[in-house]
Each structure stands twice: as C-alpha cells, then as structure tokens.
Amino acid sequence: MKNNQKIDIVLKDKYLQELKGKHNTVTLSKLLNSDTAQKLLKGEANITVRNLCKLCIDMNWPIPDFLEIKKD
C-alpha cells in the first residue's frame, strides 16, 4: 500500500445491519453528527477512529485491544 493511497474505512455488512436494527438517523445523530449518521446508515461513511469507538461502546462491540479509550 502506498503512503498517499486513499483508504476508506466502512462497516462490514453484518455490523451495518446490526446498527440499523438499533438506530435510525435520528437516534444515531444523537451519538454522531447528523451527516455522519446518514452516510453511515447508507454504508457510505468513512469512519474515523473516534466514531468507531463511540459505535463500539454504544453497540457493545469489542474495541480493538491496541486502542486505549480515555473519557473526559
């Protein structure tokens, strides 16, 4: 992989379907911003690490063990 190559990080379909089962655009917008929530539910969002961690906590998905979450 080249250093300047564009990388998209999206949810696998299994997790996207689980997310859709729990959230709609309105409820997910309370966790993330509205634009990200809409794109995420369409499977089009490029997920940031911060948003991934928020989703992991909300959905009880495992957080990658190489990350340490610090909450204020």
PyMOL Python script that loads the backbone (N, CA, C, O; Angstrom):
from pymol import cmd

cmd.read_pdbstr("""\
ATOM      1  N   MET A   1       0.843  -1.170   0.000  1.00  0.00           N
ATOM      2  CA  MET A   1       0.000   0.000   0.000  1.00  0.00           C
ATOM      3  C   MET A   1       0.894   1.241   0.000  1.00  0.00           C
ATOM      4  O   MET A   1       1.837   1.341   0.785  1.00  0.00           O
ATOM      5  N   LYS A   2       0.590   2.163  -0.873  1.00  0.00           N
ATOM      6  CA  LYS A   2       1.363   3.397  -0.959  1.00  0.00           C
ATOM      7  C   LYS A   2       0.952   4.349   0.156  1.00  0.00           C
ATOM      8  O   LYS A   2      -0.194   4.329   0.607  1.00  0.00           O
ATOM      9  N   ASN A   3       1.885   5.180   0.596  1.00  0.00           N
ATOM     10  CA  ASN A   3       1.606   6.125   1.676  1.00  0.00           C
ATOM     11  C   ASN A   3       0.517   7.124   1.322  1.00  0.00           C
ATOM     12  O   ASN A   3      -0.232   7.551   2.201  1.00  0.00           O
ATOM     13  N   ASN A   4       0.415   7.506   0.058  1.00  0.00           N
ATOM     14  CA  ASN A   4      -0.563   8.517  -0.323  1.00  0.00           C
ATOM     15  C   ASN A   4      -1.845   7.912  -0.899  1.00  0.00           C
ATOM     16  O   ASN A   4      -2.679   8.634  -1.445  1.00  0.00           O
ATOM     17  N   GLN A   5      -2.005   6.608  -0.781  1.00  0.00           N
ATOM     18  CA  GLN A   5      -3.182   5.929  -1.304  1.00  0.00           C
ATOM     19  C   GLN A   5      -4.397   6.227  -0.422  1.00  0.00           C
ATOM     20  O   GLN A   5      -4.303   6.179   0.805  1.00  0.00           O
ATOM     21  N   LYS A   6      -5.543   6.535  -1.050  1.00  0.00           N
ATOM     22  CA  LYS A   6      -6.772   6.815  -0.314  1.00  0.00           C
ATOM     23  C   LYS A   6      -7.294   5.519   0.311  1.00  0.00           C
ATOM     24  O   LYS A   6      -7.350   4.477  -0.343  1.00  0.00           O
ATOM     25  N   ILE A   7      -7.665   5.601   1.561  1.00  0.00           N
ATOM     26  CA  ILE A   7      -8.191   4.446   2.290  1.00  0.00           C
ATOM     27  C   ILE A   7      -9.586   4.797   2.798  1.00  0.00           C
ATOM     28  O   ILE A   7      -9.778   5.834   3.433  1.00  0.00           O
ATOM     29  N   ASP A   8     -10.545   3.942   2.521  1.00  0.00           N
ATOM     30  CA  ASP A   8     -11.890   4.097   3.067  1.00  0.00           C
ATOM     31  C   ASP A   8     -12.104   3.025   4.121  1.00  0.00           C
ATOM     32  O   ASP A   8     -11.798   1.853   3.904  1.00  0.00           O
ATOM     33  N   ILE A   9     -12.630   3.436   5.258  1.00  0.00           N
ATOM     34  CA  ILE A   9     -12.922   2.508   6.340  1.00  0.00           C
ATOM     35  C   ILE A   9     -14.425   2.541   6.563  1.00  0.00           C
ATOM     36  O   ILE A   9     -14.972   3.546   7.018  1.00  0.00           O
ATOM     37  N   VAL A  10     -15.086   1.444   6.242  1.00  0.00           N
ATOM     38  CA  VAL A  10     -16.542   1.352   6.376  1.00  0.00           C
ATOM     39  C   VAL A  10     -16.888   0.110   7.193  1.00  0.00           C
ATOM     40  O   VAL A  10     -16.070  -0.798   7.342  1.00  0.00           O
ATOM     41  N   LEU A  11     -18.099   0.085   7.713  1.00  0.00           N
ATOM     42  CA  LEU A  11     -18.545  -1.081   8.477  1.00  0.00           C
ATOM     43  C   LEU A  11     -18.834  -2.254   7.556  1.00  0.00           C
ATOM     44  O   LEU A  11     -19.356  -2.081   6.454  1.00  0.00           O
ATOM     45  N   LYS A  12     -18.491  -3.442   8.015  1.00  0.00           N
ATOM     46  CA  LYS A  12     -18.889  -4.652   7.295  1.00  0.00           C
ATOM     47  C   LYS A  12     -20.411  -4.756   7.365  1.00  0.00           C
ATOM     48  O   LYS A  12     -21.038  -4.248   8.295  1.00  0.00           O
ATOM     49  N   ASP A  13     -20.992  -5.421   6.371  1.00  0.00           N
ATOM     50  CA  ASP A  13     -22.448  -5.501   6.268  1.00  0.00           C
ATOM     51  C   ASP A  13     -23.093  -6.072   7.531  1.00  0.00           C
ATOM     52  O   ASP A  13     -24.154  -5.606   7.946  1.00  0.00           O
ATOM     53  N   LYS A  14     -22.471  -7.066   8.140  1.00  0.00           N
ATOM     54  CA  LYS A  14     -23.003  -7.675   9.370  1.00  0.00           C
ATOM     55  C   LYS A  14     -23.209  -6.617  10.453  1.00  0.00           C
ATOM     56  O   LYS A  14     -24.249  -6.586  11.110  1.00  0.00           O
ATOM     57  N   TYR A  15     -22.214  -5.754  10.632  1.00  0.00           N
ATOM     58  CA  TYR A  15     -22.282  -4.724  11.661  1.00  0.00           C
ATOM     59  C   TYR A  15     -23.210  -3.587  11.253  1.00  0.00           C
ATOM     60  O   TYR A  15     -23.882  -2.995  12.098  1.00  0.00           O
ATOM     61  N   LEU A  16     -23.246  -3.286   9.978  1.00  0.00           N
ATOM     62  CA  LEU A  16     -24.152  -2.255   9.479  1.00  0.00           C
ATOM     63  C   LEU A  16     -25.604  -2.666   9.722  1.00  0.00           C
ATOM     64  O   LEU A  16     -26.420  -1.844  10.137  1.00  0.00           O
ATOM     65  N   GLN A  17     -25.925  -3.925   9.468  1.00  0.00           N
ATOM     66  CA  GLN A  17     -27.287  -4.413   9.699  1.00  0.00           C
ATOM     67  C   GLN A  17     -27.633  -4.383  11.189  1.00  0.00           C
ATOM     68  O   GLN A  17     -28.760  -4.056  11.561  1.00  0.00           O
ATOM     69  N   GLU A  18     -26.677  -4.720  12.025  1.00  0.00           N
ATOM     70  CA  GLU A  18     -26.900  -4.664  13.476  1.00  0.00           C
ATOM     71  C   GLU A  18     -27.149  -3.224  13.919  1.00  0.00           C
ATOM     72  O   GLU A  18     -28.020  -2.963  14.748  1.00  0.00           O
ATOM     73  N   LEU A  19     -26.378  -2.296  13.360  1.00  0.00           N
ATOM     74  CA  LEU A  19     -26.538  -0.877  13.675  1.00  0.00           C
ATOM     75  C   LEU A  19     -27.917  -0.385  13.232  1.00  0.00           C
ATOM     76  O   LEU A  19     -28.587   0.336  13.971  1.00  0.00           O
ATOM     77  N   LYS A  20     -28.335  -0.770  12.039  1.00  0.00           N
ATOM     78  CA  LYS A  20     -29.655  -0.375  11.527  1.00  0.00           C
ATOM     79  C   LYS A  20     -30.779  -0.957  12.376  1.00  0.00           C
ATOM     80  O   LYS A  20     -31.855  -0.367  12.472  1.00  0.00           O
ATOM     81  N   GLY A  21     -30.537  -2.109  12.990  1.00  0.00           N
ATOM     82  CA  GLY A  21     -31.536  -2.716  13.863  1.00  0.00           C
ATOM     83  C   GLY A  21     -31.733  -1.948  15.156  1.00  0.00           C
ATOM     84  O   GLY A  21     -32.802  -2.010  15.762  1.00  0.00           O
ATOM     85  N   LYS A  22     -30.714  -1.230  15.576  1.00  0.00           N
ATOM     86  CA  LYS A  22     -30.796  -0.484  16.835  1.00  0.00           C
ATOM     87  C   LYS A  22     -31.086   0.995  16.613  1.00  0.00           C
ATOM     88  O   LYS A  22     -31.761   1.619  17.432  1.00  0.00           O
ATOM     89  N   HIS A  23     -30.589   1.560  15.526  1.00  0.00           N
ATOM     90  CA  HIS A  23     -30.666   3.004  15.316  1.00  0.00           C
ATOM     91  C   HIS A  23     -31.330   3.371  14.002  1.00  0.00           C
ATOM     92  O   HIS A  23     -31.285   2.626  13.023  1.00  0.00           O
ATOM     93  N   ASN A  24     -31.948   4.547  14.013  1.00  0.00           N
ATOM     94  CA  ASN A  24     -32.331   5.208  12.775  1.00  0.00           C
ATOM     95  C   ASN A  24     -31.514   6.499  12.711  1.00  0.00           C
ATOM     96  O   ASN A  24     -30.678   6.745  13.580  1.00  0.00           O
ATOM     97  N   THR A  25     -31.745   7.311  11.703  1.00  0.00           N
ATOM     98  CA  THR A  25     -30.941   8.522  11.538  1.00  0.00           C
ATOM     99  C   THR A  25     -31.043   9.441  12.750  1.00  0.00           C
ATOM    100  O   THR A  25     -30.044  10.020  13.179  1.00  0.00           O
ATOM    101  N   VAL A  26     -32.235   9.575  13.299  1.00  0.00           N
ATOM    102  CA  VAL A  26     -32.444  10.482  14.434  1.00  0.00           C
ATOM    103  C   VAL A  26     -31.687  10.003  15.669  1.00  0.00           C
ATOM    104  O   VAL A  26     -30.983  10.785  16.308  1.00  0.00           O
ATOM    105  N   THR A  27     -31.828   8.732  16.006  1.00  0.00           N
ATOM    106  CA  THR A  27     -31.168   8.242  17.223  1.00  0.00           C
ATOM    107  C   THR A  27     -29.653   8.194  17.058  1.00  0.00           C
ATOM    108  O   THR A  27     -28.918   8.470  18.007  1.00  0.00           O
ATOM    109  N   LEU A  28     -29.182   7.846  15.865  1.00  0.00           N
ATOM    110  CA  LEU A  28     -27.738   7.802  15.643  1.00  0.00           C
ATOM    111  C   LEU A  28     -27.145   9.205  15.614  1.00  0.00           C
ATOM    112  O   LEU A  28     -25.979   9.393  15.961  1.00  0.00           O
ATOM    113  N   SER A  29     -27.946  10.197  15.201  1.00  0.00           N
ATOM    114  CA  SER A  29     -27.487  11.590  15.182  1.00  0.00           C
ATOM    115  C   SER A  29     -27.218  12.111  16.587  1.00  0.00           C
ATOM    116  O   SER A  29     -26.466  13.072  16.752  1.00  0.00           O
ATOM    117  N   LYS A  30     -27.817  11.499  17.599  1.00  0.00           N
ATOM    118  CA  LYS A  30     -27.552  11.894  18.982  1.00  0.00           C
ATOM    119  C   LYS A  30     -26.174  11.419  19.434  1.00  0.00           C
ATOM    120  O   LYS A  30     -25.573  12.004  20.334  1.00  0.00           O
ATOM    121  N   LEU A  31     -25.681  10.360  18.807  1.00  0.00           N
ATOM    122  CA  LEU A  31     -24.367   9.807  19.134  1.00  0.00           C
ATOM    123  C   LEU A  31     -23.277  10.426  18.261  1.00  0.00           C
ATOM    124  O   LEU A  31     -22.196  10.764  18.744  1.00  0.00           O
ATOM    125  N   LEU A  32     -23.573  10.569  16.978  1.00  0.00           N
ATOM    126  CA  LEU A  32     -22.648  11.136  15.997  1.00  0.00           C
ATOM    127  C   LEU A  32     -23.320  12.365  15.395  1.00  0.00           C
ATOM    128  O   LEU A  32     -24.466  12.655  15.738  1.00  0.00           O
ATOM    129  N   ASN A  33     -22.655  13.084  14.521  1.00  0.00           N
ATOM    130  CA  ASN A  33     -23.344  14.206  13.886  1.00  0.00           C
ATOM    131  C   ASN A  33     -24.303  13.696  12.814  1.00  0.00           C
ATOM    132  O   ASN A  33     -24.184  12.563  12.347  1.00  0.00           O
ATOM    133  N   SER A  34     -25.241  14.534  12.436  1.00  0.00           N
ATOM    134  CA  SER A  34     -26.323  14.136  11.528  1.00  0.00           C
ATOM    135  C   SER A  34     -25.815  13.649  10.176  1.00  0.00           C
ATOM    136  O   SER A  34     -26.284  12.631   9.667  1.00  0.00           O
ATOM    137  N   ASP A  35     -24.868  14.362   9.596  1.00  0.00           N
ATOM    138  CA  ASP A  35     -24.336  13.990   8.282  1.00  0.00           C
ATOM    139  C   ASP A  35     -23.666  12.618   8.335  1.00  0.00           C
ATOM    140  O   ASP A  35     -23.882  11.781   7.459  1.00  0.00           O
ATOM    141  N   THR A  36     -22.859  12.397   9.356  1.00  0.00           N
ATOM    142  CA  THR A  36     -22.181  11.109   9.512  1.00  0.00           C
ATOM    143  C   THR A  36     -23.192   9.994   9.736  1.00  0.00           C
ATOM    144  O   THR A  36     -23.047   8.905   9.181  1.00  0.00           O
ATOM    145  N   ALA A  37     -24.208  10.253  10.539  1.00  0.00           N
ATOM    146  CA  ALA A  37     -25.234   9.240  10.811  1.00  0.00           C
ATOM    147  C   ALA A  37     -25.938   8.819   9.526  1.00  0.00           C
ATOM    148  O   ALA A  37     -26.140   7.629   9.285  1.00  0.00           O
ATOM    149  N   GLN A  38     -26.311   9.792   8.704  1.00  0.00           N
ATOM    150  CA  GLN A  38     -26.995   9.479   7.445  1.00  0.00           C
ATOM    151  C   GLN A  38     -26.106   8.647   6.533  1.00  0.00           C
ATOM    152  O   GLN A  38     -26.543   7.636   5.984  1.00  0.00           O
ATOM    153  N   LYS A  39     -24.854   9.074   6.373  1.00  0.00           N
ATOM    154  CA  LYS A  39     -23.928   8.353   5.498  1.00  0.00           C
ATOM    155  C   LYS A  39     -23.618   6.964   6.046  1.00  0.00           C
ATOM    156  O   LYS A  39     -23.520   5.998   5.289  1.00  0.00           O
ATOM    157  N   LEU A  40     -23.466   6.871   7.349  1.00  0.00           N
ATOM    158  CA  LEU A  40     -23.139   5.591   7.973  1.00  0.00           C
ATOM    159  C   LEU A  40     -24.253   4.571   7.749  1.00  0.00           C
ATOM    160  O   LEU A  40     -23.981   3.414   7.427  1.00  0.00           O
ATOM    161  N   LEU A  41     -25.489   4.989   7.918  1.00  0.00           N
ATOM    162  CA  LEU A  41     -26.614   4.075   7.740  1.00  0.00           C
ATOM    163  C   LEU A  41     -26.814   3.676   6.281  1.00  0.00           C
ATOM    164  O   LEU A  41     -27.452   2.663   5.995  1.00  0.00           O
ATOM    165  N   LYS A  42     -26.274   4.464   5.364  1.00  0.00           N
ATOM    166  CA  LYS A  42     -26.307   4.108   3.941  1.00  0.00           C
ATOM    167  C   LYS A  42     -25.104   3.245   3.559  1.00  0.00           C
ATOM    168  O   LYS A  42     -25.036   2.726   2.445  1.00  0.00           O
ATOM    169  N   GLY A  43     -24.154   3.095   4.488  1.00  0.00           N
ATOM    170  CA  GLY A  43     -22.944   2.328   4.209  1.00  0.00           C
ATOM    171  C   GLY A  43     -21.911   3.121   3.442  1.00  0.00           C
ATOM    172  O   GLY A  43     -21.008   2.544   2.836  1.00  0.00           O
ATOM    173  N   GLU A  44     -22.032   4.452   3.459  1.00  0.00           N
ATOM    174  CA  GLU A  44     -21.153   5.312   2.672  1.00  0.00           C
ATOM    175  C   GLU A  44     -20.149   6.100   3.503  1.00  0.00           C
ATOM    176  O   GLU A  44     -19.271   6.754   2.940  1.00  0.00           O
ATOM    177  N   ALA A  45     -20.254   6.055   4.812  1.00  0.00           N
ATOM    178  CA  ALA A  45     -19.396   6.885   5.654  1.00  0.00           C
ATOM    179  C   ALA A  45     -17.999   6.306   5.773  1.00  0.00           C
ATOM    180  O   ALA A  45     -17.825   5.095   5.908  1.00  0.00           O
ATOM    181  N   ASN A  46     -17.018   7.171   5.723  1.00  0.00           N
ATOM    182  CA  ASN A  46     -15.640   6.816   6.015  1.00  0.00           C
ATOM    183  C   ASN A  46     -15.472   7.047   7.519  1.00  0.00           C
ATOM    184  O   ASN A  46     -15.438   8.193   7.966  1.00  0.00           O
ATOM    185  N   ILE A  47     -15.370   5.995   8.283  1.00  0.00           N
ATOM    186  CA  ILE A  47     -15.426   6.072   9.742  1.00  0.00           C
ATOM    187  C   ILE A  47     -14.093   6.508  10.333  1.00  0.00           C
ATOM    188  O   ILE A  47     -13.035   5.987   9.978  1.00  0.00           O
ATOM    189  N   THR A  48     -14.166   7.469  11.239  1.00  0.00           N
ATOM    190  CA  THR A  48     -12.978   7.879  11.978  1.00  0.00           C
ATOM    191  C   THR A  48     -12.798   6.935  13.166  1.00  0.00           C
ATOM    192  O   THR A  48     -13.731   6.231  13.553  1.00  0.00           O
ATOM    193  N   VAL A  49     -11.626   6.925  13.728  1.00  0.00           N
ATOM    194  CA  VAL A  49     -11.370   6.077  14.900  1.00  0.00           C
ATOM    195  C   VAL A  49     -12.266   6.513  16.055  1.00  0.00           C
ATOM    196  O   VAL A  49     -12.789   5.673  16.788  1.00  0.00           O
ATOM    197  N   ARG A  50     -12.442   7.810  16.218  1.00  0.00           N
ATOM    198  CA  ARG A  50     -13.291   8.318  17.307  1.00  0.00           C
ATOM    199  C   ARG A  50     -14.728   7.813  17.152  1.00  0.00           C
ATOM    200  O   ARG A  50     -15.328   7.332  18.114  1.00  0.00           O
ATOM    201  N   ASN A  51     -15.276   7.923  15.940  1.00  0.00           N
ATOM    202  CA  ASN A  51     -16.641   7.448  15.714  1.00  0.00           C
ATOM    203  C   ASN A  51     -16.735   5.930  15.847  1.00  0.00           C
ATOM    204  O   ASN A  51     -17.737   5.414  16.341  1.00  0.00           O
ATOM    205  N   LEU A  52     -15.719   5.226  15.418  1.00  0.00           N
ATOM    206  CA  LEU A  52     -15.696   3.773  15.581  1.00  0.00           C
ATOM    207  C   LEU A  52     -15.765   3.404  17.061  1.00  0.00           C
ATOM    208  O   LEU A  52     -16.509   2.502  17.445  1.00  0.00           O
ATOM    209  N   CYS A  53     -14.998   4.094  17.880  1.00  0.00           N
ATOM    210  CA  CYS A  53     -15.011   3.811  19.318  1.00  0.00           C
ATOM    211  C   CYS A  53     -16.365   4.129  19.934  1.00  0.00           C
ATOM    212  O   CYS A  53     -16.850   3.377  20.779  1.00  0.00           O
ATOM    213  N   LYS A  54     -16.986   5.236  19.521  1.00  0.00           N
ATOM    214  CA  LYS A  54     -18.329   5.565  20.010  1.00  0.00           C
ATOM    215  C   LYS A  54     -19.314   4.462  19.645  1.00  0.00           C
ATOM    216  O   LYS A  54     -20.148   4.067  20.460  1.00  0.00           O
ATOM    217  N   LEU A  55     -19.212   3.970  18.417  1.00  0.00           N
ATOM    218  CA  LEU A  55     -20.101   2.892  17.978  1.00  0.00           C
ATOM    219  C   LEU A  55     -19.841   1.609  18.760  1.00  0.00           C
ATOM    220  O   LEU A  55     -20.779   0.923  19.166  1.00  0.00           O
ATOM    221  N   CYS A  56     -18.575   1.289  18.970  1.00  0.00           N
ATOM    222  CA  CYS A  56     -18.230   0.076  19.727  1.00  0.00           C
ATOM    223  C   CYS A  56     -18.829   0.122  21.128  1.00  0.00           C
ATOM    224  O   CYS A  56     -19.387  -0.868  21.602  1.00  0.00           O
ATOM    225  N   ILE A  57     -18.715   1.261  21.782  1.00  0.00           N
ATOM    226  CA  ILE A  57     -19.259   1.402  23.132  1.00  0.00           C
ATOM    227  C   ILE A  57     -20.780   1.299  23.103  1.00  0.00           C
ATOM    228  O   ILE A  57     -21.369   0.582  23.912  1.00  0.00           O
ATOM    229  N   ASP A  58     -21.413   2.008  22.180  1.00  0.00           N
ATOM    230  CA  ASP A  58     -22.872   2.015  22.091  1.00  0.00           C
ATOM    231  C   ASP A  58     -23.440   0.648  21.723  1.00  0.00           C
ATOM    232  O   ASP A  58     -24.467   0.232  22.260  1.00  0.00           O
ATOM    233  N   MET A  59     -22.779  -0.038  20.821  1.00  0.00           N
ATOM    234  CA  MET A  59     -23.290  -1.306  20.299  1.00  0.00           C
ATOM    235  C   MET A  59     -22.731  -2.525  21.041  1.00  0.00           C
ATOM    236  O   MET A  59     -23.056  -3.660  20.693  1.00  0.00           O
ATOM    237  N   ASN A  60     -21.901  -2.300  22.048  1.00  0.00           N
ATOM    238  CA  ASN A  60     -21.245  -3.389  22.786  1.00  0.00           C
ATOM    239  C   ASN A  60     -20.397  -4.268  21.875  1.00  0.00           C
ATOM    240  O   ASN A  60     -20.328  -5.484  22.052  1.00  0.00           O
ATOM    241  N   TRP A  61     -19.753  -3.631  20.897  1.00  0.00           N
ATOM    242  CA  TRP A  61     -18.808  -4.322  20.029  1.00  0.00           C
ATOM    243  C   TRP A  61     -17.438  -4.247  20.687  1.00  0.00           C
ATOM    244  O   TRP A  61     -17.160  -3.290  21.409  1.00  0.00           O
ATOM    245  N   PRO A  62     -16.590  -5.215  20.460  1.00  0.00           N
ATOM    246  CA  PRO A  62     -15.253  -5.164  21.065  1.00  0.00           C
ATOM    247  C   PRO A  62     -14.428  -4.010  20.491  1.00  0.00           C
ATOM    248  O   PRO A  62     -14.402  -3.785  19.281  1.00  0.00           O
ATOM    249  N   ILE A  63     -13.773  -3.303  21.371  1.00  0.00           N
ATOM    250  CA  ILE A  63     -12.852  -2.242  20.950  1.00  0.00           C
ATOM    251  C   ILE A  63     -11.512  -2.906  20.677  1.00  0.00           C
ATOM    252  O   ILE A  63     -11.041  -3.702  21.490  1.00  0.00           O
ATOM    253  N   PRO A  64     -10.893  -2.592  19.547  1.00  0.00           N
ATOM    254  CA  PRO A  64      -9.586  -3.203  19.258  1.00  0.00           C
ATOM    255  C   PRO A  64      -8.644  -3.033  20.448  1.00  0.00           C
ATOM    256  O   PRO A  64      -8.525  -1.939  21.000  1.00  0.00           O
ATOM    257  N   ASP A  65      -7.981  -4.108  20.835  1.00  0.00           N
ATOM    258  CA  ASP A  65      -7.175  -4.082  22.058  1.00  0.00           C
ATOM    259  C   ASP A  65      -5.929  -3.214  21.964  1.00  0.00           C
ATOM    260  O   ASP A  65      -5.275  -2.979  22.980  1.00  0.00           O
ATOM    261  N   PHE A  66      -5.587  -2.737  20.787  1.00  0.00           N
ATOM    262  CA  PHE A  66      -4.441  -1.844  20.671  1.00  0.00           C
ATOM    263  C   PHE A  66      -4.837  -0.384  20.898  1.00  0.00           C
ATOM    264  O   PHE A  66      -3.985   0.502  20.841  1.00  0.00           O
ATOM    265  N   LEU A  67      -6.132  -0.124  21.157  1.00  0.00           N
ATOM    266  CA  LEU A  67      -6.604   1.223  21.456  1.00  0.00           C
ATOM    267  C   LEU A  67      -6.883   1.351  22.944  1.00  0.00           C
ATOM    268  O   LEU A  67      -7.323   0.399  23.589  1.00  0.00           O
ATOM    269  N   GLU A  68      -6.627   2.519  23.476  1.00  0.00           N
ATOM    270  CA  GLU A  68      -6.977   2.836  24.855  1.00  0.00           C
ATOM    271  C   GLU A  68      -7.946   4.008  24.810  1.00  0.00           C
ATOM    272  O   GLU A  68      -7.634   5.052  24.238  1.00  0.00           O
ATOM    273  N   ILE A  69      -9.106   3.843  25.404  1.00  0.00           N
ATOM    274  CA  ILE A  69     -10.138   4.870  25.385  1.00  0.00           C
ATOM    275  C   ILE A  69     -10.002   5.717  26.641  1.00  0.00           C
ATOM    276  O   ILE A  69     -10.010   5.198  27.757  1.00  0.00           O
ATOM    277  N   LYS A  70      -9.879   7.028  26.447  1.00  0.00           N
ATOM    278  CA  LYS A  70      -9.808   7.968  27.571  1.00  0.00           C
ATOM    279  C   LYS A  70     -11.020   8.875  27.485  1.00  0.00           C
ATOM    280  O   LYS A  70     -11.168   9.637  26.530  1.00  0.00           O
ATOM    281  N   LYS A  71     -11.891   8.791  28.491  1.00  0.00           N
ATOM    282  CA  LYS A  71     -13.105   9.610  28.533  1.00  0.00           C
ATOM    283  C   LYS A  71     -12.888  10.781  29.465  1.00  0.00           C
ATOM    284  O   LYS A  71     -12.214  10.669  30.490  1.00  0.00           O
ATOM    285  N   ASP A  72     -13.473  11.913  29.089  1.00  0.00           N
ATOM    286  CA  ASP A  72     -13.404  13.098  29.954  1.00  0.00           C
ATOM    287  C   ASP A  72     -14.482  13.062  30.992  1.00  0.00           C
ATOM    288  O   ASP A  72     -14.582  13.976  31.810  1.00  0.00           O
TER     289      ASP A  72
END
""", "prot")
cmd.dss("prot")
cmd.show_as("cartoon", "prot")
cmd.util.cbc("prot")
cmd.orient("prot")
